Amino acid sequence: MKRRHSVGNKEFNPETLALGYGYEAHLSEGSLKPPVFLTSTFQFESAQAGKRFFELAYGLRRADVGEQQGLIYSRLNNPNLQIFEERMAAWDQAELGATFASGMAAISTVMLGLLRPGDRILSTAPVYGGTHYLFERILPLFGVQTTFVRAGSDAVALMRTELDKPDGRRVRLLFTETPANPSLVHTDIAALRAIADELASQRDQRVVVAVDNTFLGPVFQRPAPLGADLVIYSATKFIGGHSDLVAGLVTGPRELMAPVLEFRTILGTMTTPFNGWLLLRSLETLSVRMRRQAKNARVLARLLAEHPRVKRVNYPGLLQEGTTQREIFERQCTGPGSLVSFELDGGESEAFRTIDRFEVFRLAVSLGGTESLVEHPMSMTHADVPPAELEALGVTAGLIRISVGLEHLSDLKRDLLHALDG
């Protein structure tokens, strides 16, 4: 299947591309679906073909017009992964995609591939706990430092303030997770692009904008058309969507993806062929799942907003009209997703008591699966971040995060009220 229809050369929608793009049945004995290519290595047609494959793989020559990288070894490329990467790149409106062993493998490989000792990252906060740990504790070992600013409506102004400081000239990458985990605060991607372009014009050096799009993408948010260079996912979450695999993904322009792919090859951070096959399976229902989950989440968020025990509800669908947060959401998102966080009085003890009363929601970290999950960010997913820092970012001891799944809505409502009313 091609990317565009022969009638009018009109590009297919992502939901259609997810079912057929990048795969030709005649190449696999007529199998309607891609088989699992459980092979470590691939046979070359000739010695000359093998030589040309390696020349391209190691950058020894430029690709001919229309030439794609030949199959060599599953640490470099594999049909299951290539098909998935092509479909995701098309969905994100990017040139290339790269699959990884996990979301953290994706983020880590990007940072190691693009940054060098002395470079700085300017990142919004909060971010996923693993990302925070990487930025705060691992990358400094390689001479890369990170400055965090609070995510949200003031993030751009706070970044400009940091850039005016003496070490601001060393910033090479702007990173945001929007909506933020677990506060669900939005950061303006287009405004980050504007900052990066200003810096690039002053320094004659590209400044990269990287967006973690796990919470809403690719169905409800597409960062690339808004100005993001690289779009990063924990594909474990909605894209995988069944809590049966761990994987990551990055999409972006060929120029920036080249060093990322080089580091992936040498570090060996790509995922397995079977995971690639599972991701292809999941991609076919991604739009349907995310829309149904969001429909359930809207109802539960309103229920939480009306409950007397709930101090605060964080959910994009409840943002107040006329606020900057609402304006950002409406400009860069097409739906609110299915992540909700809410705060209770009484701190950790009350949060734990409520969490332990759920019967349908499962007490587990992660998100975006078919099942509904509940967790306590301060003591679980963000446990490596000092509590005082989390409190300052609105992630309190009384905050609970839920990922709404595909169960019957009446059961989810009953379960949520049971947990709150206990």
C-alpha positions as CSV (number, residue, x, y, z in Angstrom):
1,M,0.0,0.0,0.0
2,K,1.3,3.5,-0.9
3,R,1.0,6.6,1.2
4,R,-1.2,8.4,-1.3
5,H,-4.2,7.3,-3.3
6,S,-3.8,7.1,-7.1
7,V,-7.0,9.2,-7.4
8,G,-5.9,12.9,-6.9
9,N,-2.7,11.9,-5.2
10,K,-4.4,12.5,-1.9
11,E,-2.6,11.2,1.2
12,F,-4.5,8.5,3.2
13,N,-5.5,9.2,6.8
14,P,-3.4,7.7,9.6
15,E,-6.1,5.2,10.6
16,T,-5.9,3.8,7.0
17,L,-2.1,3.9,6.8
18,A,-2.0,2.0,10.0
19,L,-3.6,-1.0,8.3
20,G,-1.6,-1.3,5.2
21,Y,1.2,1.2,4.6
22,G,4.8,-0.1,4.1
23,Y,3.8,-3.7,3.5
24,E,3.2,-5.7,0.4
25,A,1.7,-9.1,0.8
26,H,3.3,-10.6,-2.3
27,L,6.7,-10.3,-0.5
28,S,5.6,-12.6,2.3
29,E,3.8,-15.5,0.5
30,G,0.6,-13.5,0.2
31,S,0.1,-13.2,3.9
32,L,-2.5,-10.5,4.5
33,K,-0.7,-9.4,7.7
34,P,3.0,-9.0,8.2
35,P,4.5,-12.2,9.6
36,V,6.9,-12.1,12.5
37,F,10.4,-12.0,11.2
38,L,12.2,-13.8,14.0
39,T,15.6,-13.7,12.5
40,S,18.8,-12.2,13.6
41,T,20.4,-12.0,10.2
42,F,19.4,-11.7,6.5
43,Q,20.8,-13.4,3.4
44,F,22.3,-11.2,0.7
45,E,21.6,-11.8,-3.0
46,S,25.3,-11.3,-3.8
47,A,28.5,-10.1,-2.3
48,Q,28.1,-6.8,-4.2
49,A,24.6,-6.3,-2.7
50,G,26.0,-7.0,0.8
51,K,28.8,-4.5,0.2
52,R,26.3,-1.8,-0.9
53,F,24.0,-2.5,2.1
54,F,26.9,-1.9,4.5
55,E,28.2,1.2,2.7
56,L,24.8,2.8,3.2
57,A,24.4,1.5,6.8
58,Y,27.7,3.1,7.8
59,G,27.5,6.3,5.9
60,L,30.2,5.4,3.4
61,R,28.0,6.6,0.5
62,R,24.8,8.5,-0.1
63,A,21.6,6.6,-1.0
64,D,20.6,6.6,-4.6
65,V,17.2,8.2,-5.5
66,G,14.5,6.0,-4.0
67,E,17.0,3.6,-2.4
68,Q,16.2,2.2,1.1
69,Q,18.5,0.6,3.5
70,G,18.7,-3.1,2.8
71,L,18.1,-5.7,5.5
72,I,21.4,-6.7,7.2
73,Y,21.0,-7.7,10.8
74,S,18.1,-7.2,13.3
75,R,20.1,-4.8,15.5
76,L,20.2,-2.5,12.5
77,N,16.8,-3.1,10.9
78,N,14.0,-5.7,10.7
79,P,10.9,-5.8,8.5
80,N,8.5,-5.7,11.5
81,L,10.2,-2.6,12.9
82,Q,10.6,-0.9,9.5
83,I,6.9,-1.3,8.7
84,F,5.9,0.1,12.1
85,E,8.4,3.0,11.9
86,E,7.1,4.0,8.4
87,R,3.5,4.0,9.6
88,M,4.3,6.0,12.7
89,A,6.4,8.5,10.8
90,A,3.5,9.0,8.4
91,W,1.1,9.5,11.3
92,D,3.4,12.0,13.0
93,Q,4.0,13.8,9.6
94,A,7.8,13.1,10.0
95,E,10.4,11.8,7.6
96,L,11.7,8.8,9.7
97,G,10.8,6.8,12.8
98,A,13.0,4.6,15.0
99,T,11.8,2.0,17.5
100,F,13.5,1.3,20.8
101,A,13.5,-1.2,23.6
102,S,11.6,1.2,25.9
103,G,10.6,4.9,26.2
104,M,13.7,5.5,28.3
105,A,15.9,3.8,25.7
106,A,14.4,6.2,23.2
107,I,15.0,9.3,25.3
108,S,18.5,8.2,26.4
109,T,19.6,7.4,22.8
110,V,18.4,10.8,21.6
111,M,20.3,12.6,24.3
112,L,23.5,10.7,23.8
113,G,23.3,11.0,20.0
114,L,22.7,14.7,19.8
115,L,24.4,16.2,22.9
116,R,28.1,16.5,23.8
117,P,30.0,17.5,27.0
118,G,29.3,21.1,27.9
119,D,25.9,21.2,26.3
120,R,22.8,22.0,28.3
121,I,19.1,20.9,28.2
122,L,16.4,23.3,29.2
123,S,13.4,21.2,30.2
124,T,9.9,21.8,31.6
125,A,8.9,20.0,34.8
126,P,7.4,17.8,36.0
127,V,8.3,15.1,33.6
128,Y,8.2,11.3,34.0
129,G,10.3,10.2,36.9
130,G,12.7,8.1,34.7
131,T,13.3,11.1,32.5
132,H,14.0,13.3,35.5
133,Y,16.5,10.8,36.8
134,L,18.3,10.6,33.4
135,F,18.5,14.4,33.2
136,E,19.4,15.0,36.9
137,R,21.8,12.0,37.6
138,I,22.9,10.2,34.5
139,L,23.6,12.8,31.8
140,P,25.8,15.0,34.1
141,L,28.2,12.0,34.2
142,F,28.7,12.7,30.5
143,G,29.1,16.5,30.9
144,V,25.5,17.4,30.0
145,Q,23.5,19.5,32.5
146,T,19.8,20.2,32.7
147,T,17.9,23.2,34.0
148,F,14.2,22.6,34.8
149,V,11.5,25.3,34.6
150,R,7.9,24.8,35.6
151,A,5.7,23.5,32.8
152,G,2.6,25.5,31.8
153,S,1.6,28.9,30.7
154,D,4.7,30.6,32.1
155,A,7.2,28.0,30.8
156,V,8.3,30.1,27.8
157,A,9.0,33.2,29.9
158,L,10.9,31.1,32.5
159,M,13.0,29.6,29.7
160,R,13.9,33.0,28.3
161,T,15.0,34.0,31.8
162,E,17.3,31.0,32.0
163,L,18.7,31.7,28.5
164,D,19.7,35.2,29.6
165,K,22.0,33.7,32.2
166,P,25.7,33.2,31.4
167,D,25.4,29.4,30.7
168,G,22.3,30.0,28.6
169,R,24.4,30.0,25.4
170,R,25.2,26.3,26.1
171,V,21.6,25.2,25.7
172,R,21.3,22.9,22.7
173,L,18.0,21.2,23.4
174,L,14.6,22.3,24.6
175,F,12.6,19.4,26.1
176,T,8.9,19.3,27.2
177,E,6.4,16.7,28.1
178,T,3.0,18.0,27.3
179,P,0.6,17.4,29.0
180,A,3.0,17.0,31.9
181,N,3.1,13.8,33.9
182,P,1.2,13.8,36.3
183,S,0.0,17.4,36.6
184,L,-1.4,17.4,33.0
185,V,-0.3,21.0,32.5
186,H,0.2,22.1,28.8
187,T,3.3,23.8,27.4
188,D,3.2,25.8,24.2
189,I,5.1,23.8,21.6
190,A,5.0,26.5,18.9
191,A,6.5,29.0,21.4
192,L,9.4,26.6,22.1
193,R,10.0,26.4,18.4
194,A,10.2,30.2,18.3
195,I,12.8,30.3,21.1
196,A,14.8,27.6,19.3
197,D,14.8,29.5,16.0
198,E,15.9,32.7,17.8
199,L,18.8,30.9,19.4
200,A,19.8,29.2,16.2
201,S,19.9,32.5,14.3
202,Q,22.1,34.0,17.0
203,R,24.5,31.1,17.2
204,D,24.4,29.7,13.7
205,Q,23.8,26.3,15.3
206,R,20.6,24.3,15.5
207,V,18.7,24.1,18.8
208,V,16.5,21.0,18.9
209,V,12.9,20.9,20.2
210,A,12.0,17.5,21.6
211,V,8.5,16.6,22.8
212,D,7.4,13.6,24.8
213,N,4.0,13.0,23.2
214,T,3.1,9.8,25.2
215,F,0.0,11.1,26.9
216,L,-2.0,12.4,23.9
217,G,-0.2,11.2,20.8
218,P,-0.5,10.5,18.1
219,V,-4.3,10.7,18.0
220,F,-5.0,13.9,20.0
221,Q,-1.7,15.8,19.5
222,R,0.9,16.0,16.7
223,P,3.9,18.1,17.8
224,A,5.8,18.1,14.5
225,P,3.4,20.4,12.6
226,L,3.6,22.7,15.7
227,G,7.4,23.0,15.4
228,A,8.8,20.0,17.3
229,D,11.9,18.5,15.7
230,L,11.7,15.1,17.5
231,V,8.6,13.4,18.9
232,I,9.2,10.8,21.5
233,Y,6.9,8.1,22.9
234,S,6.9,5.4,25.4
235,A,5.2,3.0,22.9
236,T,4.5,0.8,25.9
237,K,1.6,3.0,26.7
238,F,-1.2,3.9,24.2
239,I,0.6,2.8,21.0
240,G,1.2,-0.7,22.4
241,G,-2.0,-0.3,24.4
242,H,-2.4,-3.8,25.9
243,S,0.2,-3.8,28.7
244,D,2.0,-6.8,27.1
245,L,5.1,-5.1,25.7
246,V,7.8,-2.5,26.5
247,A,9.0,-0.2,23.7
248,G,9.9,3.3,22.7
249,L,9.7,5.4,19.6
250,V,11.2,8.6,18.1
251,T,10.1,10.3,14.9
252,G,11.7,13.3,13.2
253,P,13.6,14.7,10.2
254,R,16.3,12.6,8.5
255,E,19.1,15.0,9.5
256,L,18.4,14.6,13.2
257,M,17.5,11.0,13.1
258,A,20.8,10.0,11.5
259,P,22.9,10.3,14.7
260,V,20.1,8.8,16.7
261,L,19.9,5.7,14.5
262,E,23.7,5.5,14.5
263,F,23.7,5.4,18.3
264,R,20.8,3.0,18.4
265,T,22.8,0.6,16.2
266,I,26.0,0.7,18.3
267,L,24.3,0.8,21.7
268,G,21.8,-1.9,20.7
269,T,18.8,0.0,22.1
270,M,16.3,-1.2,19.5
271,T,13.4,-3.4,20.4
272,T,12.8,-7.0,19.2
273,P,11.1,-8.2,16.0
274,F,8.2,-9.7,18.1
275,N,7.6,-6.4,19.8
276,G,7.5,-4.8,16.4
277,W,4.9,-7.3,15.3
278,L,2.9,-6.6,18.5
279,L,3.1,-2.8,17.8
280,L,1.8,-3.3,14.3
281,R,-1.1,-5.2,15.7
282,S,-1.9,-2.5,18.3
283,L,-1.5,0.4,15.8
284,E,-4.5,-0.8,13.9
285,T,-6.9,-0.1,16.8
286,L,-5.0,2.9,18.3
287,S,-7.5,5.6,17.2
288,V,-10.5,3.5,18.3
289,R,-9.0,2.7,21.7
290,M,-7.9,6.2,22.5
291,R,-11.2,7.8,21.6
292,R,-13.2,5.3,23.6
293,Q,-10.9,5.7,26.6
294,A,-11.2,9.5,26.4
295,K,-15.0,9.2,26.3
296,N,-14.9,7.3,29.5
297,A,-12.4,9.7,31.1
298,R,-14.5,12.8,30.4
299,V,-17.4,11.4,32.4
300,L,-15.1,10.3,35.3
301,A,-13.3,13.7,35.4
302,R,-16.7,15.5,35.7
303,L,-17.7,13.1,38.5
304,L,-14.5,13.8,40.3
305,A,-14.9,17.6,39.9
306,E,-18.3,17.4,41.7
307,H,-17.2,15.1,44.5
308,P,-16.9,16.8,48.0
309,R,-13.7,14.9,48.9
310,V,-11.8,16.1,45.8
311,K,-9.9,19.3,46.1
312,R,-8.6,19.6,42.6
313,V,-9.0,17.7,39.3
314,N,-6.3,17.9,36.5
315,Y,-7.9,17.0,33.1
316,P,-7.6,18.9,29.8
317,G,-11.3,18.6,29.2
318,L,-12.1,20.6,32.3
319,L,-9.8,23.6,31.6
320,Q,-11.6,26.9,32.2
321,E,-12.7,28.9,29.2
322,G,-10.6,32.0,28.7
323,T,-7.5,30.8,30.4
324,T,-4.1,30.5,28.7
325,Q,-4.1,26.7,29.5
326,R,-7.4,26.3,27.6
327,E,-6.1,28.3,24.7
328,I,-2.9,26.2,24.4
329,F,-5.0,23.0,24.7
330,E,-7.4,24.1,21.9
331,R,-4.6,25.2,19.6
332,Q,-2.4,22.1,19.8
333,C,-4.7,19.2,20.8
334,T,-7.8,17.7,19.3
335,G,-8.9,15.8,22.4
336,P,-8.3,15.6,26.2
337,G,-7.1,12.0,26.4
338,S,-7.7,9.5,29.2
339,L,-5.3,10.5,31.9
340,V,-6.8,12.2,35.0
341,S,-5.1,13.2,38.3
342,F,-6.9,14.5,41.3
343,E,-6.0,15.7,44.8
344,L,-7.5,14.7,48.1
345,D,-7.2,16.3,51.6
346,G,-5.2,14.2,54.1
347,G,-2.0,13.6,52.2
348,E,-0.5,10.2,51.6
349,S,-2.6,8.3,54.2
350,E,-5.9,9.4,52.6
351,A,-4.6,8.8,49.1
352,F,-3.5,5.3,50.0
353,R,-6.8,4.5,51.7
354,T,-8.7,5.6,48.6
355,I,-6.4,3.7,46.2
356,D,-6.7,0.5,48.2
357,R,-10.5,0.6,47.8
358,F,-10.6,0.3,44.0
359,E,-11.8,-3.0,42.6
360,V,-12.0,-2.4,38.9
361,F,-9.0,0.0,38.6
362,R,-5.8,-1.9,39.0
363,L,-3.1,-0.6,41.4
364,A,-0.2,-0.5,39.0
365,V,2.1,2.1,37.3
366,S,2.1,2.7,33.5
367,L,-0.8,3.9,31.6
368,G,-2.6,3.8,28.2
369,G,-3.5,0.1,28.4
370,T,-7.0,-1.4,27.8
371,E,-7.4,-1.7,31.6
372,S,-7.9,1.1,34.0
373,L,-5.0,1.8,36.4
374,V,-4.5,3.9,39.5
375,E,-1.3,5.0,41.1
376,H,0.3,7.4,43.6
377,P,2.8,9.6,41.7
378,M,4.8,10.9,44.7
379,S,5.6,7.5,46.1
380,M,5.7,5.5,42.9
381,T,6.4,6.9,39.3
382,H,8.1,10.1,40.6
383,A,9.7,8.7,43.8
384,D,13.2,9.7,42.7
385,V,12.2,13.4,42.6
386,P,12.6,15.2,46.0
387,P,9.1,15.7,47.6
388,A,9.7,19.4,48.0
389,E,10.3,19.8,44.3
390,L,7.2,17.8,43.5
391,E,5.1,19.9,45.9
392,A,6.3,23.1,44.2
393,L,5.1,21.6,40.9
394,G,1.6,20.7,42.2
395,V,2.4,17.0,42.7
396,T,1.3,16.6,46.3
397,A,1.2,13.7,48.7
398,G,-2.6,13.7,48.2
399,L,-2.4,13.4,44.4
400,I,-3.7,10.3,42.6
401,R,-3.4,9.5,38.9
402,I,-5.7,7.3,37.0
403,S,-5.5,6.0,33.5
404,V,-8.9,5.2,32.2
405,G,-9.4,2.1,30.2
406,L,-12.1,0.3,28.1
407,E,-14.2,-1.2,30.8
408,H,-17.9,-0.5,30.9
409,L,-18.5,3.1,32.0
410,S,-21.1,2.2,34.6
411,D,-18.6,-0.1,36.3
412,L,-15.9,2.5,36.3
413,K,-18.2,5.1,37.8
414,R,-19.4,2.8,40.5
415,D,-15.8,1.8,41.3
416,L,-14.6,5.4,41.5
417,L,-17.4,6.4,43.8
418,H,-16.9,3.4,46.0
419,A,-13.2,4.3,46.4
420,L,-14.0,8.0,47.2
421,D,-16.9,7.3,49.6
422,G,-15.2,4.7,51.7
